[in-house]
Amino acid sequence: MNVLSTYLSRFYKFFTGEIFVLPSRTTALLLCLFLLIFPLISPNDFILRVLIIASIYAIFAASWDLLSGFTGQINFGHAIFFGVAAYTAGLLNYNLGLAPWATIPIGALAAVLVGLIIGIPCLRLRGTYLAFATLAFPLILLGIIQAIPNITYGELGIPRVDPLAGSRVATYYIVFPSMIVLGFIMWKIADSKIGLVFHAIREDEVTARASGINTTRYKLLAFCLSGLFAGIAGGLYAHFVNAGPSTLELLLSFQVIIWAVFGGIATIYGPIAGVFILYPLQKIVLTRYLGVPAELTMLIFAFIVLIVLLFMPQGLITWLRDKTEKICPRCKLQNVATRSECRVCTAELD
């Protein structure tokens, strides 16, 4: 009983001292709780499908942010990780009969290997050269897939992949909590010493190297970590939607950049929020209920992103956070914007 009361006390202190003190964290908690109970309120198959895919894409978008947002290694071909994992998981399931709990981790490891393969030759490239070099890899893999249809099943993709669960609701309660856990892990990585090194590489790689940081090792680590999380997303996608050429399309690589820029790069939670705003808006509001054609939908999205870039260059979620919170100049902790002194070190806030 004493042990239980101790854990409950720590739980209460964590929420009152870390979550409810900031509007952004409180809002994120309430939205997560709402989405967790949503299937119990309205088990609509179509909406659940959209939310499941949004959860998968949220992992994918956060993985791009972990690489490109934090280290500045702009990746225009991020779909390579997603597609490799999806094909690996799909082929292992279809040909060998392995269950999703086995194929998804193997697919993620395959994506990590691809991260090494891509990262090593691209280490000497920067900026535009790196971006266009990464752009080539999904195109190369698409060419290989079409060249050996007897193995990859060509343009139609793998004929049949076992689902994650027996029902849409069960699948939702696998994918959505996985997204929350993986997003939290990526956020903790970005907030750790590794994340600080990633920031240093993005701001000035030469200075970081001069200070004794092995930038080559950390950039390879960023590629591998990004590939790992994107690979998990690709494996989940293969077992829910399909494993086909669509998982390697250039449009997917550019969409992930749009989601990240819209939400706010170098935050992890920004791209996740960007996906949960834009993807349901596209599929539920514009396509389903308003009947807007796909071509016009992309034009609307381009306009939305343009507005965000003009008026909120750091992203929508970052802009909202900056309006409601401010950083302590001494201890660098977030505080509610209405406070006059820091909640921890009591330093005066501007």
C-alpha positions in Angstrom: 0.0 0.0 0.0 2.8 2.4 0.9 4.5 1.6 -2.5 1.3 2.4 -4.3 0.8 5.6 -2.5 4.4 6.6 -3.3 3.9 6.0 -7.0 0.6 7.9 -7.0 2.3 10.8 -5.2 5.1 10.9 -7.8 2.5 10.6 -10.6 0.6 13.5 -9.2 3.7 15.6 -8.8 4.8 14.9 -12.3 1.5 16.1 -13.8 1.1 19.1 -11.6 4.8 20.1 -11.8 5.5 19.2 -15.5 2.3 18.9 -17.5 -0.4 21.2 -16.2 2.1 24.2 -15.7 2.3 24.8 -19.4 -0.6 25.3 -21.9 1.1 23.3 -24.7 1.6 20.2 -22.6 -1.9 20.4 -21.1 -3.4 20.7 -24.6 -1.3 17.8 -25.9 -2.4 15.6 -23.0 -6.1 16.4 -23.4 -5.9 15.8 -27.2 -4.2 12.5 -26.7 -6.8 11.4 -24.1 -9.6 12.5 -26.5 -8.1 10.5 -29.3 -7.6 7.5 -27.1 -11.3 7.3 -26.2 -12.5 8.4 -29.6 -13.2 4.9 -30.9 -15.4 4.3 -27.9 -17.4 7.5 -28.7 -17.7 7.1 -32.4 -16.3 3.9 -34.0 -16.6 5.3 -37.5 -14.5 3.0 -39.8 -13.6 5.8 -42.2 -12.5 8.3 -39.6 -10.6 5.5 -37.7 -8.8 4.6 -40.9 -7.8 8.3 -41.4 -6.6 8.6 -37.8 -4.6 5.3 -38.1 -2.8 6.5 -41.2 -2.3 9.9 -39.7 -0.6 8.2 -36.7 1.7 6.3 -39.0 2.6 9.4 -41.0 3.1 11.3 -37.7 5.9 8.8 -36.8 7.3 9.2 -40.3 7.2 13.0 -40.1 8.9 13.1 -36.7 11.6 10.8 -37.9 12.3 13.3 -40.8 12.5 16.1 -38.2 15.0 14.1 -36.1 17.3 14.0 -39.0 16.7 17.1 -41.0 15.3 19.4 -38.4 17.9 18.8 -35.7 21.1 18.1 -37.7 20.3 20.2 -40.8 20.9 17.2 -43.1 18.1 18.0 -45.5 16.6 14.7 -46.9 14.5 15.0 -50.0 14.2 11.2 -50.3 13.0 10.2 -46.8 10.5 7.8 -48.4 13.4 5.4 -49.0 13.3 4.4 -45.3 9.5 4.1 -45.3 9.4 2.0 -48.5 12.3 -0.3 -47.7 10.7 -1.2 -44.3 7.3 -1.6 -45.9 8.6 -3.9 -48.6 10.7 -5.9 -46.2 7.8 -6.4 -43.8 5.4 -7.3 -46.7 7.7 -9.7 -48.4 8.6 -11.5 -45.1 4.9 -11.8 -44.3 3.7 -12.9 -47.7 6.6 -15.3 -48.6 7.6 -16.7 -45.2 4.4 -16.1 -43.2 6.1 -14.2 -40.4 3.7 -12.3 -38.1 3.6 -8.5 -38.0 5.3 -8.4 -34.5 8.4 -10.0 -36.3 8.3 -8.3 -39.7 8.0 -4.7 -38.4 11.2 -4.8 -36.3 13.1 -6.6 -39.2 11.8 -3.9 -41.6 13.0 -1.2 -39.2 16.4 -2.8 -39.1 16.5 -2.9 -42.9 15.8 0.8 -42.9 18.6 1.4 -40.4 21.0 -0.5 -42.8 19.7 1.8 -45.6 20.5 4.8 -43.4 24.1 3.6 -43.1 24.3 3.0 -46.9 22.9 6.5 -47.6 24.7 8.2 -44.8 28.2 7.1 -45.6 28.5 8.4 -49.2 26.5 11.6 -48.3 28.7 12.6 -45.3 30.8 15.0 -47.4 27.8 16.6 -49.0 25.9 19.6 -47.6 22.9 21.8 -48.4 21.5 21.5 -51.9 24.0 18.8 -53.0 22.9 16.5 -50.1 19.2 17.2 -50.7 19.4 16.1 -54.3 21.7 13.2 -53.6 19.1 11.8 -51.1 16.4 12.4 -53.7 18.0 9.9 -56.1 17.8 6.9 -53.7 14.0 6.3 -53.9 14.1 6.7 -57.6 16.8 4.0 -57.8 14.9 1.6 -55.6 11.7 2.2 -57.7 13.7 1.3 -60.8 14.9 -1.9 -59.1 11.4 -2.9 -58.1 10.1 -2.5 -61.6 13.1 -4.4 -63.0 12.5 -7.6 -60.9 8.7 -7.9 -60.7 9.0 -11.7 -60.1 10.4 -10.8 -56.6 8.9 -7.4 -55.8 5.5 -8.0 -57.7 6.1 -4.9 -59.8 3.8 -1.9 -60.0 0.9 -3.7 -58.2 2.8 -4.3 -55.0 2.7 -7.3 -52.8 -0.7 -9.1 -53.3 -1.6 -9.8 -49.7 -0.2 -8.7 -46.3 -1.7 -9.8 -43.0 -3.4 -7.0 -41.0 -2.1 -5.8 -37.7 -5.3 -6.9 -35.9 -8.7 -8.4 -36.6 -10.7 -5.2 -36.4 -10.3 -1.5 -37.1 -10.6 -0.5 -33.5 -8.0 -3.0 -32.4 -5.6 -1.7 -35.1 -6.2 1.8 -33.8 -5.3 0.8 -30.3 -2.0 -0.7 -31.6 -1.0 2.2 -33.9 -2.0 5.3 -32.0 -0.4 4.4 -28.6 2.7 3.3 -30.6 2.8 6.8 -32.1 2.6 8.4 -28.7 5.4 6.2 -27.3 7.7 6.6 -30.3 7.1 10.3 -30.5 8.0 10.6 -26.8 11.2 8.6 -27.4 12.2 10.8 -30.3 11.4 13.9 -28.2 13.6 12.6 -25.4 16.4 11.9 -27.8 16.2 15.4 -29.2 16.2 16.8 -25.6 19.2 14.8 -24.6 23.0 15.3 -25.0 22.6 13.7 -28.5 20.1 16.3 -29.4 22.4 19.1 -28.3 25.1 17.7 -30.5 22.7 17.5 -33.4 21.8 21.2 -32.8 25.5 22.1 -32.8 26.1 20.3 -36.1 23.1 22.1 -37.7 24.3 25.5 -36.5 28.0 25.2 -37.3 29.5 21.9 -38.2 33.0 23.2 -38.5 32.9 24.7 -35.0 31.4 21.5 -33.6 34.2 19.5 -35.2 36.8 22.0 -33.9 35.4 21.6 -30.3 36.1 17.8 -30.4 32.8 16.4 -31.6 33.0 13.5 -34.0 30.5 15.0 -36.4 30.8 12.0 -38.8 29.7 9.6 -36.2 26.8 11.7 -35.0 25.5 12.4 -38.6 25.6 8.6 -39.2 23.7 8.1 -35.9 21.1 10.7 -37.1 20.6 8.8 -40.3 20.2 5.5 -38.5 17.9 6.8 -35.8 15.7 8.5 -38.4 15.7 5.3 -40.5 14.7 3.2 -37.5 11.6 5.2 -36.7 10.7 5.8 -40.3 11.1 2.0 -40.8 8.7 1.3 -38.0 6.2 3.6 -39.6 6.7 1.8 -43.0 6.2 -1.6 -41.4 2.9 -0.5 -39.8 1.8 1.0 -43.1 2.5 -2.3 -44.9 0.3 -4.3 -42.5 -2.5 -1.7 -42.6 -2.6 -0.4 -46.2 -0.2 -2.1 -48.5 3.5 -2.5 -49.5 3.8 -1.2 -53.0 5.6 1.5 -55.1 3.4 4.2 -53.5 5.6 3.9 -50.3 8.5 5.2 -52.3 6.9 8.0 -54.3 8.6 11.4 -54.3 5.3 13.0 -53.4 5.5 11.2 -50.0 9.0 12.6 -49.4 7.7 16.1 -50.1 4.6 15.7 -48.1 6.6 14.8 -45.0 8.5 18.1 -45.4 5.2 20.0 -45.8 3.9 18.5 -42.5 7.1 19.3 -40.7 7.3 22.9 -42.0 3.7 23.5 -41.2 3.9 22.2 -37.6 7.4 23.5 -36.9 10.7 21.8 -37.5 13.3 20.9 -34.8 10.5 20.2 -32.3 9.3 16.6 -32.9 5.8 17.5 -31.7 5.4 20.1 -34.5 5.5 17.6 -37.4 3.2 15.2 -35.4 0.7 18.0 -34.9 1.1 19.1 -38.6 0.1 15.6 -39.8 -2.9 15.4 -37.4 -4.1 18.8 -38.7 -3.4 18.5 -42.4 -4.1 14.9 -43.2 -7.6 14.7 -41.6 -8.3 18.1 -43.2 -7.4 16.6 -46.6 -9.1 13.3 -46.3 -12.2 14.0 -44.2 -13.1 17.7 -44.8 -11.9 18.4 -48.3 -12.1 15.1 -50.0 -14.9 13.2 -48.2 -17.4 16.0 -47.3 -16.6 18.8 -49.8 -15.7 16.6 -52.7 -12.6 18.7 -53.6 -10.5 17.0 -56.4 -7.0 15.8 -55.5 -5.3 18.3 -57.7 -7.2 21.2 -56.1 -6.5 19.8 -52.6 -2.7 20.0 -53.3 -3.2 23.6 -54.4 -5.1 24.4 -51.2 -2.3 22.8 -49.2 0.3 24.8 -51.0 -1.6 28.0 -50.2 -1.9 27.0 -46.5 1.9 26.3 -46.3 2.7 29.6 -48.1 0.6 31.5 -45.5 2.4 29.7 -42.7 5.8 30.4 -44.1 4.9 34.1 -44.6 3.4 34.8 -41.2 4.7 31.9 -39.0 8.1 31.0 -40.5 8.9 28.7 -37.5 5.7 26.7 -38.0 2.1 26.9 -36.6 2.7 25.0 -33.4 5.9 26.8 -32.6 4.1 30.1 -33.2 1.3 29.2 -30.9 3.7 28.0 -28.2 5.7 31.3 -28.4 2.4 33.2 -28.0 1.4 31.4 -24.8 4.8 30.6 -23.3 8.2 32.2 -22.8 11.6 30.9 -22.0 13.5 31.8 -18.8 16.8 33.6 -19.7 18.6 31.9 -16.8 17.5 28.2 -16.7 15.9 28.0 -20.2 12.7 26.4 -18.9 9.3 27.2 -20.5 6.9 29.3 -18.5 3.3 30.5 -19.0 3.5 33.9 -20.9 1.6 35.6 -18.1 4.2 34.9 -15.4 6.6 37.6 -14.3 9.2 35.3 -12.8 10.4 31.7 -13.6 8.5 28.9 -12.0 11.8 27.2 -11.0 14.7 29.6 -10.6 12.5 32.7 -9.9 14.4 34.8 -12.5 12.6 37.8 -13.9 10.9 37.1 -17.3 10.8 39.6 -20.1 
